[in-house]
Amino acid sequence: MLDVVNLSHTYGTGPKAHHALGGIDLRVAEGELVCVVGPSGAGKSTLLRSIAGLLTPTGGQIRVNDTEVAGTPGDLAVVFQDYSRSLFPWVTVGDNVALPLRRRGKDKAARRAAAAEALAEVGLSGAAGKYPWELSGGMQQRVAIARALAYRPALLLMDEPFGSVDAQTREDLEDLVLKVRDHHRMTVLLITHDIDESVYLGDRVVVLTKAPATIAGELKVDLPSPRDQIATREHPAFVHLRAEVGRLVRGRDEHAPARP
Amino acid sequence: MTVTTTGGGPRGTAVSARPAPRRGAGALGVLGRVWLAALALAGWEIGTRQAESVFFPPPSAIAARMYEQWLTGPAGRVFLTDEALETFGPSLARMLGGWLIASVAGVALGLAIGRSRALADYVDPLIEFGRAVPPSALVPLFMVLFAEVTDMQLATVVFGVIWPILINTIDGARYLDRLHTDIAQVFRLSRAQRLFRLMLPAAAPKIVAGLRLGLSLSIILMVVSELVGSTNGFGYELLDSQSLMDMTRLWGIIVVLGILGYVLNTTFLAVERRVLSWHRQAQQTT
């Protein structure tokens, strides 16, 4: 569904140039949830912004369903880390969710209904009339997820979506993502710096090296489904996988068990 | 957010843990706020009565004159006299008309300039020059350019009022939150949505500040423009009183202009509180 081919990006030119991405090849199959992990400053966000069309990479290709895209792909939604700035404070929660649906050719009543349904799905039924600043951080991030859900994207990008919420909220939101993803069979690419999270959520974990980032390795996660915050995390396979991912992130060896 | 003022009922002590309202409560509070104004008025009255100067009539005489001149009309039109209608009407039309034209033009231009770096680079020097020219200096020019006196007056008001609105709008539109524009792009918001749901509201606090500055400027420029070649309005009345040496009438017009400015500003603030309530609340919580 998503093909990233030899993607590279350099910020600036000359001696001050920063090579963020040094040739990334990444493939995400339909319905797959892929987590990208890497050390801080590895260019994870550059990768996501390139796929979202928010910056033009200096090299390589992005293909969605075998068609090359320049700019923002049509069926794409993004959940950003900074929930406090990702919603418009001057419109209600319901309008924040409904706003992108206008392009989808829905009339006002249908947009409102779709927004209410998405909000109910993230456990916020009844919050449509509130303003974002009346909600807690975790609830604001739920709204951002609801906005993405209502949009019914073919591909959902998440950029460190739970990096700024407390631990309990984080677990709730992780399970929420797994639930809605199962329900809608969405294709998800989630970026995180948290190794445990990547193993817990992902069907596959892709590890980036330090900048200029390349793929350090990738691991298939075959943990029993549905995942459970307690049971999954004490499963021997989970412990093993997270150790493997941890080694890849630390860049222990060039000859890691790459590309299974 | 509403502040309820309770008169010390049975629950008066129970809520004492709450922060006390900043302003005093009830009739005592009102008294506390106006006593200085009342004192000043009394001082003015006594001082002018003592001085017995023809140039400084006592406020009681000014008030009586204002009443007789403007408020002795038929009850059907709130007692306004013909003279009041002939003065207030054209003046308010010039002032508010000029302010509205400047507002629409200033906001539209400001949004366009604020969102385009290239355009801003071109027009910035022009704006800096334009705002530096005192609008009153252009009155003679406008008198030559416009055959109609009303056009000249409107042009003077518009030219003076547009700068703070334009500059504030540019400033507000220029610094949009990057994440907001990212969201607009990813979710493919339409041009109209970007304009009305993102740019205008995001810039609204700055725009509103510009509009308020413009409103207070519009009173000044309305009077200035009426001081030349006009046959009605406050400026004309001022000149007419001066030539007749009718000082009580002259003072009455000055007082009315002060009241007008106060009422306009208060009204504007009330509207602003409603329109920007999201902004105040969001600022408080984040």
Chai-1 contact restraints between the chains, C-beta under 6 A:
chainA,res_idxA,chainB,res_idxB,connection_type,confidence,min_distance_angstrom,max_distance_angstrom,comment,restraint_id
A,A52,B,V186,contact,1.0,0.0,6.0,A-B,restraint_1
A,L54,B,D182,contact,1.0,0.0,6.0,A-B,restraint_2
A,T72,B,Q185,contact,1.0,0.0,6.0,A-B,restraint_3
A,T72,B,V186,contact,1.0,0.0,6.0,A-B,restraint_4
A,V78,B,V186,contact,1.0,0.0,6.0,A-B,restraint_5
A,S84,B,T286,contact,1.0,0.0,6.0,A-B,restraint_6
A,R85,B,D177,contact,1.0,0.0,6.0,A-B,restraint_7
A,R85,B,L179,contact,1.0,0.0,6.0,A-B,restraint_8
A,S86,B,L179,contact,1.0,0.0,6.0,A-B,restraint_9
A,P89,B,W278,contact,1.0,0.0,6.0,A-B,restraint_10
A,P89,B,A282,contact,1.0,0.0,6.0,A-B,restraint_11
A,W90,B,P201,contact,1.0,0.0,6.0,A-B,restraint_12
A,W90,B,W278,contact,1.0,0.0,6.0,A-B,restraint_13
A,P100,B,F187,contact,1.0,0.0,6.0,A-B,restraint_14
A,R103,B,R188,contact,1.0,0.0,6.0,A-B,restraint_15
A,W133,B,Q281,contact,1.0,0.0,6.0,A-B,restraint_16
A,W133,B,A282,contact,1.0,0.0,6.0,A-B,restraint_17
A,W133,B,T285,contact,1.0,0.0,6.0,A-B,restraint_18
A,W133,B,T286,contact,1.0,0.0,6.0,A-B,restraint_19
